[in-house]
Every structure is written in C-alpha cells, then in structure tokens.
Amino acid sequence: MGLGKTIQAIAFLTNYKFIHGCKGPFLVVCPLTLVDNWLSEFKKFSPNIKCERYAGDRDVREGIQDR
C-alpha cells in the first residue's frame, strides 16, 4: 500500500513549473527498479511535463545530455 509520495512529488513539480514559473530542469533520483513507474505516473498525472530517463552506459547518457 503506497502513501502517495510519488503523486505528491509530481504535484509539487507540476505546481512549481506551471504556477511559479520555474522551468527546470528537475532531477528525480530513485532506484532503477522504480524509474519506469515514475515515468508512467508522470505521463498519467502530468502529461505536460517532458520526462527523460537518464540511465545507461556513458554513451547513452551523453546522448541524452546533447538533446
């Protein structure tokens, strides 16, 4: 049974971005086992925020940084 911490964090970042005007970028650090869950929750509850998975070997991470 979850306590809603993920949704609270998503609501906070959404509020911070759209109400207070902070454009980011924001960094969410979590275990690799939860990354896919976080991405799906962002798509569901805050589809206006662009999310990137920053994981993998060095070449993959450098490709993400260049975007």
N, C-alpha and C positions, 0 to 999 in steps of 0.2 A: 504494500500500500504506500503510495507516494505522498509526500507532503506538499507538493505543488511548487517546489523550489525552482524547477525548470520554467514553469509558466510565470512565476514571479520575476525571474531574471529576464525573460523575454519581454514581459510587460514593462519592466524598468527600462530596458534598452530601447524599446519602441517609443515610450514616453520621452525619454531623453533625446531621441533623434527627432521626432516629429513635433513635440510640444516645445522643447527647449532649444531646438535648432542645432544641436551638436551633431555634425555629420559623420563623426567617427574617423577612422575605422575603430571597431571594438574587437577585443580579443576575448574569447571564451575558452578557458582551459579546462579540459575534462579528460578522463581516461578514454583511451581509444575505443573501448567497448561501448561508450555512450555517444560517440560522435554522430553516428547515423541517427540515433534517437533525437539528438539536439537539432540536426538538420531537418528532420521530418516535423518536429514540433515548431520550428521557425516557419516552415512552409505552411503549416496548418494555421497558426495563430498570428503570424505577422508576415504575410507574403510580400509586403513592400520592402522588406529588408533583404538585401542581397547577402547570401552566405557562401563562404568558401571553406572547403576542408583543407587545412594546412597540415598535411601529414605525408609521409612517404620518404623516399630517399632524397638525397641532396638535389639531384636534377629536377625532380618533381617540385620540390619546394621553391627552387629558383625560378621555375616556370610560372608558378603562382605569383611570386613577387613581381615578375615583369608585367603582369596584367594591369 
